[in-house]
Amino acid sequence: MKAYRLSPDEIYHLKKIERYGGTYSFQRWPEIYWGNPPKELQFSDVPINSYDTDMLGGYHSGKNAEGHIELYQERITACADEIAIDLGLDFETTYADLCYIVLMHEMGHWFTHWCHKDAFQHRRNGYLLQPTEVKETLAQLTVMWSFSRLSNAKVKRRKKIFFHLAEQQSQPYQHVLKFESFYTKRGTVLRRFNDLLDEKDWGIEYLLDGRKHSDIVKDNNL
Ligand SMILES: [Zn+2]
């Protein structure tokens, strides 16, 4: 596979998420490649939503193995073409922005799967047991966190593309839209996410309100 070469701008924004959270750390960034979608995604019986971020790239990992990141160039090209038409943007810029968004999303999967400082074996395993919408919400939020409160023209354009994409995506990717008040509260979300990794079954609502939802259901049944 051909290596994906980071732009100075992507490196600048990666630095914004380098210290992902107090309980996350790493020695080296993950490997990144131009890849192709796995066969099960190419020949699936289930209709594919070509706007879903993980149809445009992937974080590929094993149960006890660090994953690598792939960006699927053909799919990103086709999707960027549609977005450019939808939003009246030029293709080249939209393509670069979409590569950026897919890259940061997959970085989010890598951080939340692999980079735990505390109880790392337990939490890496806990990540695999989380519902899809929890994993996707953390990855989607990572894109927002990479903007780091900046609001220059480039960031505004990327946010516009990100939200346009999210609105067309499948349900697990859309939960991020409920997290508007958390785009600047990385610490809170990550603390709650770590709780989910340790306890596993309070669901996505716990990320939003910090309430243990399986306990609430049990209380109502008393
Ligand atoms: Zn994802």
Residues whose N, C-alpha, C, O or C-beta is under 5 A from the ligand:
A	BS01	ZN	D54 E136 A139
